[in-house]
Structures are given as structure tokens and as C-alpha cells.
């Protein structure tokens, strides 16, 4: 087993279970307490190496005996805790108890002051452990190749609620000014799926097994937006098999949450940027629900094979969309993923020959956060769509179910998947052999083979985008926006993306102003549309968009939006200086992952 993003000695030992006993301190901005790790030796050794990042360790015991340990710097991987456990042989099992607290540079946690929340009444805490931040809240084997069950006892201020990526056990116990919550996760998970959220939250049931949690002032909006969760979950079960996790709850986090969603088991974290009021964000929920099988049950063994999580999940997300909204919509989303998601990532974020455009990149000596892009999502899902088209939609659907059954609760690499693919389709080996696997898996840039797409919805997008592009400034004053209003939400956003990415002449500032006046792009509540509009205007150097862009990157911290917008602001001399000042000013209230990602965009 190999993981370049972990220092743990995973070929000598593994962790079967861990028990957390935590107290959340909103004054010190830290978690303090202990973890008991159930160690299982798989090869004779006299040491256990755990991943850590800025943890302050007080003591370590092996089966109640104090043991020696040392902490060494591990560069971009944080630190490693090397623990002397005496000679241990294959099959030995014992407990390691670590008393510790989180450090000042804990990258997994964001503590928010009351005024940083929507309700502005109580402080808030949430975690984000993917990809390698769990090591900053618990000493562990922080690699997806190790899966363990866990339980937790968490003490929080009595006026706050605590949730985790697990099932709550019983009722919280009042202990002075604290409440103690108990949780249990009985399905083995990788460390990156450990999650906690503490704050002022209300709950609304969406079905017997689904609920939405949010701050009181947004719970009604969230209840409406995610009202079709059970329907999406049932559709996923029909496609891929039984949902194994018991509960499927969602929690809407404050606006600094860096991602659209995070598939924490039993409790998906979602960004408030999804609360558009039109249920247009159902695709994000379809994506996070799909992770319950691809990612959470079957996991990539290391982050070089991230596409096994995200490519599969994106493919399944669109299969669900196809079942709910028709094959035309599925095809359109897949085509957008290729023509804008993949092409944009290759051409704008990287370049055709950049090593991180490989489906399976080399992450040796590289922070996996720095490798994050749409490449594994879109290159991966496109490969699966090609296979579906070559092997047959029904047959490939059967393969997916068997793939989940075979590798459930395991961590795998691409060769495991590919070997099973060949085994399952023995009678179609000639079709599989005709695929240029080296190009698909290991070459940079855009793949040679591309899925076949139904172009209907995209033709409507391109036609309107080109109509706007070709209009003279004198004609734009008489623009009729009925065509735009007749489009789906995704089509509307893609009109703007097409104007930005396609080879169309620069748009005049008069044209941009009129389009904004007619369509109210700068005031839309749909963040995908607003983000695309801002990027289009920045590309065309329209100064009026600068305050809109500044406001947008200040109001929310979703990396999908802030990375490209800050990048464009930094690269334009008219906005660069003020954008850098704004980022420096906002950084203390931004999520540490977002700060790291955006900070690297500032021109040297």
C-alpha cells in the first residue's frame, strides 16, 4: 500500500477503530481531549507512526503504559508522531491512548464569531478534513487506505448543538455549562470523512431518514431548497443499490465553507450559495448522495486516484439527473462538464502539458489541496461515459452495482477497478483493448476519446451566446430577453460561460452594461450565474464589475467561485492592487483552505 500524502507506517499497522473524547473551547479556539486508537499489526514492527499537524500532545499510552514518542517535521505533510510500542508481531492488537489538543494552525477547523454567522447570535465551528486535514484534529493514519469505525463523546456549550459524521446516540447530557453528545459510526470510514459542526441550528425532517439542519434564519429556505432529497436518494438506490448509512441528513454551513458540498457520512455539509430559491442546486445533492457509494463505501486508496471518488460520483450524479429530468438534461450536463469544466481546467487553470491534468497525477512531494481541480471529476466521468456508450447502458449499469458490491468498505487504486472491469466484461475484451488506456489515465491535457453528446440543449446556448456576441451596440438597446428567460438555469449560466470561453470578439462595455440592465446578472441570487457573469466582465475589462466582484468574494468563500475571480482580479492591473488588499483584509475571516488556495494565486 502506498500513499505519498501520509507519513503513517500503513504497511506495518492499521487502525480498526478510534474513540474520541473531546471538549470544544470557543475561547481558546481549540478542541482538547483524547483519542484511543485500536491498532492492528499487519507486519512485525516496534513503532507506530501517526500523521499530525500542529497538534499539542501531552502523553501517549499503549494499553495504559506510558510510552516514548517523538514528533518530527514532515514538510507539506505536517508532522509525524513516531511512537515506540515495543516488539509487535503480525496479528497483535492493542490500544494507543493520546491526550492532546489542537494547535493554533489547525487547518481542519474554522471557529466563527457570532457576527460571522447568518443569525449573528452564537459562535460556530465546522471541520473540513478532506484531503489531509484530519491529522490537525486527531493523531491518526490520515490516509484513505486505512478505514476505521469510530465513536465520540463531545462536550460543547449548553446553548449550542453538535452534529458529526455519525449517528447520534441517545440524548445529550447536561454537565454544568456544557452538553455532552454521543455519536457512533459503525461503518468503517477513512479519516477524511471525520466531521463535526457546532452551532445554533434547527432541524426539519425531509423524510423518515432525511433531515435538514441550518441556522434558524435560513432553515425555511433550506427546507424548500432541499425538499426533494428523499426522491433523489431513492433514485440513487434504484441505480446503484441499497443506501447503507442509515441517516442522510444535510447541514447548511456559514458562507465561509470552501466547497459546494462535503459528503460526510450521515451528514452532508452544504454551502449556503446553493440557496437560490429555485431548487436549481439539486445536482449538488445528487452528487453528494452518490458519494454514499462511490467515495464513502468504495474509496480511493490515495489522492492520486481521486478520480475513483469524484469521476464515478459525477457520472452517477448525472445518471440521477437523467432519471429525474430526462436524458437530454443528463447529456447537457455531461457536455458542459467536458466543454467548459474540463477544457477550462486544462486551458485556464493549468496548460495542455501540465502534470496535474493527468487523470492519475503524481502527488509525491505535493500537497493534494494544490492538485484540486475539475480534472478528476470531468476526465473521470467522461471516461465512464465512453465505456457506457461502448459497452451498453444496461450492461454498464449492472457492472456499477457489482463494482460497489465487490469493493464496498475497501480502498482501491485504478488498477483494481480496471482489473474488475476486464473480469466483468470478459466477452467484450476486444472493445476494452481498443481503448488507449495510457492516454486516458496517464497523459496530460484533453483525452483523445470523447463521449458522444446530444447537442440539443447546447445548440440553444451557443445560438443565443453568438446572437449576443454579434449584436452591434446600437442593436443591443432593443434586446429581447425572452429567449434567455426560456432557458433552464444551467443553460442560462452556460450562455455566459460560452461568451467567456469561446472565440468570440471582445464584448463592448456598452453591451455588457445593457445585458446587465436587462437580465439583472449582477443582482441574481444564483451564484453560478453571478460567478460566470463576473468572470465574463473581468475578461472584457469592464470596470463597473469590480465592486460587484469584490462584494461577491467577500460575502462567500466557496473555492469554485473565489479562486477564478480572485485570479482574474489579480491579473488585471486595474484591480490587482485593491484585490490583494481586499484578500489580506478578508483572510482572517476566511477558511484556512481557501486562504491557502487564493494566496498562491497572488503574482510573485
matplotlib code that plots the C-alpha trace (Angstrom):
import matplotlib.pyplot as plt

x = [0.0, 1.3, 0.2, 2.5, 0.3, 0.8, 3.7, 1.9, 3.5, 0.5, 2.3, 3.1, -0.1, -3.6, -6.4, -9.6, -11.5, -11.0, -12.8, -12.8, -13.4, -13.5, -14.3, -14.9, -13.4, -14.7, -12.5, -9.2, -10.5, -9.4, -10.5, -9.0, -9.3, -8.1, -8.3, -8.0, -6.8, -7.4, -4.2, -3.9, -0.4, -0.1, 3.7, 6.2, 7.3, 8.3, 6.8, 3.6, 3.8, 0.8, 0.1, -0.2, -0.4, 0.2, -1.3, 0.0, 0.4, 0.6, 1.1, 0.7, 0.0, 0.0, -2.5, -2.3, 1.5, 3.3, 5.4, 8.1, 7.4, 8.9, 7.4, 9.3, 8.6, 7.1, 7.2, 4.0, 2.5, 2.7, 4.4, 4.7, 4.5, 6.8, 5.7, 7.8, 5.5, 8.0, 8.3, 4.9, 4.2, 1.7, -1.9, -1.2, -3.9, -3.6, -4.8, -2.9, -4.3, -3.3, -4.1, -3.8, -5.3, -5.5, -2.9, -3.1, -2.6, -5.4, -6.3, -9.4, -11.3, -12.9, -14.1, -16.5, -17.5, -21.2, -21.1, -19.7, -22.8, -26.2, -28.1, -25.3, -26.3, -23.9, -20.4, -20.0, -17.5, -17.1, -14.5, -13.2, -10.8, -10.5, -8.0, -5.3, -6.6, -7.9, -4.4, -4.8, -7.7, -6.7, -3.4, -4.3, -3.3, -4.5, -4.8, -7.9, -6.2, -7.0, -10.7, -12.0, -15.2, -15.4, -17.4, -17.2, -18.2, -18.2, -18.8, -20.0, -21.5, -25.0, -26.7, -25.2, -25.9, -23.3, -23.5, -21.0, -20.5, -22.1, -25.4, -26.3, -26.7, -29.4, -30.0, -27.2, -26.3, -26.1, -22.9, -22.7, -22.5, -21.8, -23.8, -22.2, -23.2, -22.5, -22.0, -21.3, -20.2, -20.4, -19.3, -15.6, -14.6, -11.3, -10.1, -11.0, -14.7, -14.4, -16.5, -18.0, -20.2, -21.2, -23.6, -27.1, -29.1, -32.6, -33.8, -36.6, -37.4, -37.5, -38.5, -38.1, -34.4, -33.5, -33.5, -32.1, -30.2, -29.5, -29.3, -32.8, -32.9, -32.3, -34.0, -37.2, -35.2, -33.1, -36.2, -37.6, -34.3, -33.6, -37.1, -36.5, -33.7, -35.6, -36.6, -33.0, -31.9, -34.4, -33.4, -29.8, -30.7, -32.5, -29.4, -26.6, -28.1, -29.2, -28.2, -26.1, -25.6, -29.0, -29.5, -29.0, -29.0, -27.8, -26.5, -26.2, -23.0, -22.0, -20.8, -17.1, -17.4, -14.9, -16.8, -20.2, -20.8, -18.8, -20.0, -19.5, -21.3, -24.8, -24.4, -23.6, -22.2, -23.5, -22.8, -25.4, -24.6, -27.0, -30.0, -31.0, -34.7, -35.4, -34.2, -31.6, -28.9, -30.5, -27.4, -25.2, -27.3, -27.4, -23.5, -23.2, -25.7, -23.8, -20.7, -22.5, -21.5, -18.5, -16.1, -17.6, -18.2, -15.6, -12.8, -9.6, -6.6, -4.7, -5.3, -3.5, -6.6, -9.1, -11.0, -12.3, -14.2, -15.1, -15.2, -17.6, -19.6, -20.0, -21.1, -23.7, -24.9, -25.7, -27.3, -29.6, -30.3, -31.2, -33.7, -35.3, -35.1, -34.6, -31.7, -31.4, -30.5, -28.0, -26.4, -26.3, -24.7, -22.1, -21.3, -20.9, -18.6, -16.4, -16.5, -16.4, -15.4, -12.6, -11.4, -11.5, -9.4, -6.8, -6.6, -7.2, -6.1, -3.2, -2.0, -2.1, 1.1, 0.7, 1.3, -1.8, -4.0, -3.4, -6.3, -3.8, -1.2, 2.0, 1.5, 4.9, 6.1, 2.9, 0.0, -3.1, -5.0, -2.8, -3.8, -7.6, -9.4, -12.3, -9.9, -10.6, -14.4, -14.7, -11.9, -13.1, -16.8, -16.1, -14.1, -17.0, -19.5, -17.3, -17.3, -21.1, -21.6, -19.2, -20.4, -24.1, -26.1, -27.8, -24.7, -22.6, -25.3, -25.0, -21.3, -21.5, -23.7, -21.3, -18.3, -19.9, -20.7, -17.1, -15.2, -17.7, -15.8, -12.5, -9.9, -8.7, -6.5, -7.3, -5.7, -8.2, -11.1, -9.6, -8.9, -12.5, -13.8, -12.0, -13.1, -16.8, -16.7, -14.7, -16.9, -16.0, -12.3, -11.8, -13.7, -11.7, -8.4, -9.2, -9.2, -5.9, -5.6, -2.3, -3.8, -6.9, -5.1, -1.6, -1.5, -1.8, -4.3, -7.6, -8.2, -8.2, -11.6, -14.7, -18.2, -21.0, -23.3, -26.9, -26.3, -29.9, -29.6, -26.0, -27.1, -29.7, -26.9, -24.5, -27.1, -28.1, -24.5, -23.5, -26.5, -25.5, -21.8, -22.7, -25.1, -24.0, -24.1, -26.9, -28.9, -28.4, -30.6, -33.6, -32.6, -35.5, -34.6, -37.5, -35.1, -32.8, -35.7, -37.0, -33.7, -33.0, -31.0, -27.9, -28.4, -28.5, -25.2, -23.6, -24.6, -22.3, -19.6, -19.7, -19.2, -16.1, -14.5, -15.5, -13.5, -15.9, -14.9, -14.5, -17.8, -18.0, -18.7, -21.9, -23.1, -22.2, -24.0, -27.1, -27.1, -26.8, -29.6, -32.0, -31.1, -30.0, -27.0, -25.2, -28.2, -29.0, -29.4, -27.9, -24.2, -23.3, -24.8, -23.3, -19.8, -19.9, -21.1, -18.3, -15.6, -17.0, -16.9, -13.4, -12.2, -13.6, -12.1, -15.4, -14.5, -18.1, -17.9, -15.0, -17.2, -19.6, -16.7, -15.2, -18.6, -19.0, -15.7, -16.2, -19.7, -18.9, -15.9, -16.6, -13.4, -15.3, -16.1, -13.4, -10.4, -11.1, -12.5, -9.5, -7.2, -8.7, -8.7, -5.0, -4.1, -5.8, -3.7, -6.9, -8.0, -4.8, -3.7, -7.1, -7.8, -4.7, -5.5, -9.1, -7.8, -5.3, -8.2, -10.6, -8.1, -8.6, -12.3, -11.9, -11.4, -7.7, -8.0, -9.4, -6.7, -4.0, -5.6, -6.1, -2.8, -0.9, -2.6, -1.0, 1.6, 5.1]
y = [0.0, 3.4, 6.9, 9.9, 12.1, 10.3, 9.5, 6.7, 3.2, 1.7, -1.4, -2.4, -1.5, -0.3, 1.3, -0.6, 1.9, 5.1, 6.7, 10.4, 12.3, 16.0, 19.3, 22.3, 25.6, 28.7, 30.9, 29.2, 28.2, 24.6, 21.0, 19.3, 15.8, 12.3, 9.6, 5.9, 4.2, 0.4, -0.7, -3.9, -5.0, -6.5, -6.8, -7.1, -3.7, -1.8, 1.5, 3.2, 6.3, 8.7, 11.8, 15.0, 18.7, 21.4, 19.1, 19.6, 16.1, 15.8, 12.0, 8.7, 5.3, 1.8, -0.4, 2.0, 2.0, 5.4, 5.1, 7.2, 9.1, 11.9, 14.4, 15.1, 17.6, 16.1, 19.2, 19.7, 16.7, 18.4, 16.3, 12.6, 11.1, 8.2, 6.0, 3.3, 0.3, -2.5, -5.5, -6.4, -9.3, -9.8, -10.0, -8.2, -5.8, -3.1, 0.4, 3.7, 6.5, 10.0, 13.1, 16.2, 19.4, 21.1, 23.8, 27.3, 26.3, 23.7, 23.6, 21.4, 23.7, 27.1, 28.8, 31.6, 34.5, 35.1, 38.1, 35.8, 33.6, 34.3, 34.5, 36.6, 35.2, 32.4, 31.3, 28.4, 25.7, 23.3, 21.0, 20.1, 17.1, 16.2, 15.6, 15.6, 17.8, 15.2, 15.0, 18.5, 17.5, 13.9, 12.0, 9.2, 7.3, 10.1, 8.2, 6.9, 3.5, 3.0, 2.6, 2.5, 2.8, 5.5, 6.7, 10.1, 11.9, 15.7, 18.4, 21.8, 24.9, 24.1, 26.7, 25.1, 21.9, 19.4, 17.1, 14.7, 12.3, 9.6, 8.7, 10.5, 8.1, 9.0, 12.5, 15.0, 15.1, 18.4, 18.7, 22.2, 24.7, 22.0, 19.5, 16.1, 14.5, 10.9, 9.5, 6.2, 5.4, 1.7, 1.6, 1.8, 5.2, 6.9, 9.7, 12.4, 11.7, 12.6, 15.7, 17.9, 21.0, 23.0, 26.0, 27.3, 25.1, 24.0, 20.7, 20.0, 16.4, 15.9, 12.2, 9.3, 9.1, 12.6, 15.9, 19.4, 21.4, 25.1, 28.3, 29.5, 32.4, 30.1, 26.9, 27.7, 28.5, 25.3, 23.2, 24.3, 24.1, 20.5, 19.3, 16.6, 14.9, 11.6, 11.4, 11.8, 9.2, 6.7, 7.3, 6.6, 3.4, 2.2, 2.8, 1.6, -0.4, -0.1, 3.0, 1.6, 4.6, 4.8, 8.6, 11.0, 14.5, 17.8, 20.8, 24.3, 25.8, 29.5, 31.2, 30.7, 26.9, 26.4, 23.8, 23.2, 20.1, 17.6, 14.0, 13.4, 10.1, 10.6, 14.4, 16.1, 19.6, 22.1, 25.7, 28.4, 29.5, 26.7, 28.6, 30.1, 29.7, 27.7, 24.2, 24.5, 23.0, 19.6, 18.4, 19.1, 17.0, 14.2, 14.4, 14.2, 11.4, 9.5, 9.7, 7.4, 4.6, 6.0, 7.6, 6.6, 2.9, 2.4, 4.8, 5.9, 4.4, 7.6, 11.0, 10.2, 8.1, 10.8, 10.2, 6.9, 9.1, 12.1, 10.8, 8.0, 10.3, 12.9, 10.1, 8.8, 12.4, 12.8, 9.4, 10.5, 13.8, 11.8, 9.7, 12.7, 15.3, 13.3, 12.1, 15.4, 17.2, 14.5, 14.8, 18.6, 18.5, 16.0, 18.1, 21.2, 19.2, 18.4, 21.6, 24.0, 22.1, 20.0, 22.4, 25.3, 23.4, 22.4, 25.7, 28.3, 26.7, 24.7, 24.1, 21.2, 19.7, 20.4, 17.2, 17.9, 17.5, 13.7, 11.6, 9.9, 12.6, 12.1, 13.7, 12.8, 15.9, 17.8, 19.0, 17.3, 20.6, 22.2, 19.5, 20.1, 20.9, 19.6, 17.3, 14.1, 14.9, 15.6, 13.5, 10.6, 10.9, 11.3, 8.0, 6.2, 7.7, 6.5, 3.0, 3.1, 4.0, 1.3, -1.5, -0.7, 1.4, -1.6, -3.7, -0.9, -0.2, -3.8, -3.5, -0.5, -2.4, -5.3, -3.0, -1.4, -4.9, -6.2, -3.2, -2.0, -0.8, -1.2, 1.3, 0.7, 2.1, 2.4, -1.0, -2.7, -1.1, -1.8, -5.5, -5.9, -4.1, -6.7, -9.6, -8.5, -7.8, -10.9, -11.2, -7.6, -7.7, -6.6, -3.4, -2.7, -3.4, -0.9, 1.9, 3.9, 3.4, 5.2, 8.3, 8.1, 7.5, 9.0, 11.6, 15.3, 17.6, 16.8, 13.0, 11.6, 9.9, 11.9, 10.8, 11.3, 14.1, 15.0, 18.6, 19.9, 22.0, 23.1, 24.4, 26.6, 28.0, 28.6, 30.2, 32.8, 33.5, 34.1, 36.3, 38.5, 38.5, 39.6, 42.3, 45.8, 48.2, 50.1, 46.8, 45.8, 48.6, 46.8, 43.3, 40.9, 38.7, 36.2, 33.6, 33.9, 33.5, 30.4, 28.5, 26.2, 27.5, 25.6, 26.8, 30.4, 30.1, 28.3, 31.2, 33.4, 30.7, 30.3, 34.1, 33.9, 30.7, 30.6, 32.5, 35.4, 39.1, 41.1, 42.4, 46.2, 47.8, 49.3, 45.8, 44.4, 47.3, 46.7, 42.9, 43.5, 46.1, 43.7, 40.4, 41.7, 39.4, 41.4, 41.1, 37.4, 35.1, 32.2, 32.1, 30.0, 32.6, 35.5, 33.9, 33.3, 36.9, 38.4, 36.3, 37.3, 41.0, 40.8, 39.1, 42.1, 44.6, 46.2, 48.4, 48.5, 44.8, 45.4, 46.4, 43.5, 41.1, 42.5, 42.1, 38.5, 37.2, 38.9, 37.5, 33.9, 31.7, 28.8, 28.0, 27.2, 31.0, 32.8, 31.1, 32.1, 35.6, 36.4, 35.1, 37.4, 40.3, 39.8, 39.6, 42.9, 46.0, 48.0, 45.7, 43.9, 46.2, 46.6, 42.9, 41.9, 44.5, 43.0, 39.5, 40.4, 42.1, 39.2, 36.4, 36.3, 35.5, 33.1, 29.4, 28.4, 26.1, 29.0, 31.3, 28.8, 28.3, 32.0, 33.1, 31.1, 33.0, 36.3, 37.2, 36.9]
z = [0.0, -1.0, -0.1, -0.8, 1.3, 4.6, 6.9, 8.6, 8.5, 6.8, 5.6, 9.2, 11.0, 10.6, 12.8, 13.3, 15.4, 17.3, 20.3, 20.7, 24.0, 23.1, 24.7, 22.3, 23.6, 21.9, 23.9, 23.1, 19.6, 20.2, 20.7, 23.7, 25.0, 23.9, 21.3, 21.8, 18.6, 18.2, 16.5, 14.4, 13.5, 10.0, 9.8, 12.7, 13.9, 17.1, 16.2, 15.2, 13.0, 13.1, 11.0, 12.8, 12.0, 14.8, 17.5, 21.0, 22.5, 26.3, 26.7, 24.9, 26.4, 24.8, 26.7, 29.8, 29.8, 29.2, 26.0, 24.4, 21.3, 19.2, 16.8, 13.5, 10.8, 7.7, 5.4, 3.5, 5.3, 8.7, 11.3, 12.1, 15.6, 16.0, 18.9, 20.5, 21.1, 21.7, 19.5, 18.0, 15.7, 12.9, 14.3, 17.5, 18.7, 21.3, 22.2, 21.8, 24.0, 23.1, 25.3, 23.2, 22.0, 18.6, 17.8, 16.6, 12.9, 12.9, 9.2, 9.6, 11.8, 11.4, 14.5, 13.7, 15.9, 16.2, 13.8, 11.1, 11.1, 9.4, 12.7, 14.4, 17.8, 18.7, 17.7, 15.2, 14.4, 11.5, 10.1, 6.7, 6.8, 3.1, 1.8, 4.6, 7.4, 9.8, 11.1, 12.5, 14.8, 15.7, 15.5, 13.0, 10.0, 7.7, 4.5, 2.7, 2.5, 6.2, 7.2, 10.7, 12.7, 15.4, 18.4, 20.0, 23.2, 22.6, 25.2, 23.9, 25.4, 26.5, 24.3, 21.1, 19.1, 18.0, 14.9, 13.5, 10.5, 12.6, 14.2, 17.4, 20.4, 23.0, 24.2, 25.2, 28.9, 30.8, 32.7, 34.3, 31.5, 28.9, 27.0, 26.2, 22.9, 21.9, 18.4, 16.7, 13.2, 12.7, 9.0, 8.5, 7.0, 6.0, 8.3, 5.8, 6.5, 10.2, 10.6, 13.3, 13.3, 16.4, 16.4, 16.7, 14.4, 13.8, 12.3, 9.8, 8.7, 5.0, 5.3, 7.8, 7.1, 5.8, 7.6, 7.0, 9.7, 9.4, 11.3, 12.4, 9.9, 6.8, 7.9, 5.9, 2.8, 3.2, 3.8, 0.5, -1.5, -0.4, -0.3, -3.0, -1.1, -0.4, -4.0, -5.1, -2.6, -3.8, -7.4, -6.5, -4.7, -7.9, -9.9, -7.6, -4.6, -1.0, 1.0, 3.8, 6.1, 7.9, 8.2, 5.3, 6.8, 5.4, 7.3, 5.7, 6.9, 7.1, 3.9, 4.5, 3.9, 1.0, -1.0, -2.6, -0.5, 1.5, 1.6, 5.3, 6.1, 7.6, 7.5, 4.2, 4.6, 2.0, 1.2, 1.6, -2.0, -3.0, -1.5, -4.8, -4.2, -7.4, -6.4, -9.1, -6.8, -6.8, -8.9, -5.9, -3.6, -6.3, -6.3, -2.5, -2.3, -4.9, -2.7, -0.3, -2.7, -4.6, -2.2, 1.1, 0.6, -2.2, -1.6, -3.5, -1.6, -2.1, -3.6, -6.9, -7.6, -6.6, -9.8, -8.4, -5.9, -8.0, -11.6, -10.5, -8.4, -11.1, -13.5, -11.0, -10.2, -13.9, -14.2, -11.3, -13.1, -16.3, -14.3, -12.8, -15.6, -18.7, -20.8, -22.6, -19.3, -18.4, -21.8, -21.5, -18.1, -19.3, -22.4, -20.2, -18.0, -20.9, -22.9, -20.0, -16.9, -18.4, -21.1, -18.7, -16.1, -18.7, -20.6, -17.8, -14.5, -16.0, -19.5, -22.0, -20.8, -17.0, -15.0, -12.8, -15.9, -15.8, -14.6, -12.2, -11.2, -9.3, -5.9, -4.4, -2.5, -3.5, -1.3, -2.6, -2.0, -4.7, -7.1, -6.6, -9.9, -12.1, -13.9, -11.8, -11.9, -15.6, -17.1, -14.9, -15.6, -19.4, -19.4, -17.7, -20.2, -23.1, -21.5, -21.0, -24.7, -25.9, -23.6, -23.4, -20.9, -19.3, -19.1, -17.7, -15.1, -14.0, -13.8, -11.5, -9.0, -8.9, -8.6, -5.5, -4.1, -4.7, -3.2, -0.5, 2.6, 0.8, -0.6, -4.1, -6.8, -10.6, -11.4, -9.0, -10.9, -14.3, -13.5, -12.3, -15.4, -17.6, -15.4, -15.6, -19.4, -20.4, -23.5, -24.6, -24.1, -27.7, -27.0, -23.9, -25.6, -28.3, -25.7, -25.4, -21.6, -21.4, -22.9, -20.7, -17.4, -17.7, -20.5, -19.9, -21.5, -23.2, -23.7, -27.3, -26.9, -26.1, -25.2, -27.8, -26.6, -27.6, -28.7, -28.5, -25.3, -26.1, -29.6, -27.9, -25.6, -28.4, -30.6, -28.0, -27.0, -30.6, -31.2, -28.3, -29.4, -33.0, -31.9, -32.6, -29.7, -31.4, -31.6, -28.1, -26.8, -28.3, -26.9, -26.2, -23.2, -23.7, -25.3, -22.2, -19.8, -21.6, -20.9, -18.0, -15.1, -16.2, -19.8, -18.6, -16.8, -19.8, -22.2, -20.1, -19.9, -23.7, -24.2, -21.9, -23.2, -26.9, -29.6, -29.8, -30.3, -27.0, -25.7, -25.5, -22.2, -23.5, -24.4, -21.0, -19.3, -21.4, -20.8, -17.1, -17.1, -19.0, -17.2, -13.8, -13.7, -11.0, -8.7, -9.3, -6.3, -8.3, -7.5, -10.6, -12.9, -10.9, -10.9, -14.6, -15.2, -13.1, -14.9, -18.3, -17.3, -15.9, -19.1, -21.0, -18.5, -17.6, -14.6, -13.3, -12.3, -9.9, -6.9, -7.7, -7.8, -4.5, -2.8, -4.1, -2.9, 0.5, 1.0, 0.4, 0.4, -2.0, -3.8, -7.0, -7.2, -5.3, -7.0, -10.6, -9.6, -7.4, -10.1, -12.7, -10.3, -9.5, -13.2, -14.2, -13.4, -12.8, -9.9, -8.8, -6.0, -4.5, -4.8, -2.9, -0.2, 0.0, 0.3, 3.0, 4.9, 4.4, 5.1, 8.9, 8.5, 5.5, 5.8, 6.1, 3.0, 0.9, 2.2, 1.1, -2.3, -3.1, -1.5, -4.1, -6.9, -6.0, -8.6, -7.4]

ax = plt.figure().add_subplot(projection="3d")
ax.plot(x, y, z, "-o")
ax.set_aspect("equal")
plt.show()
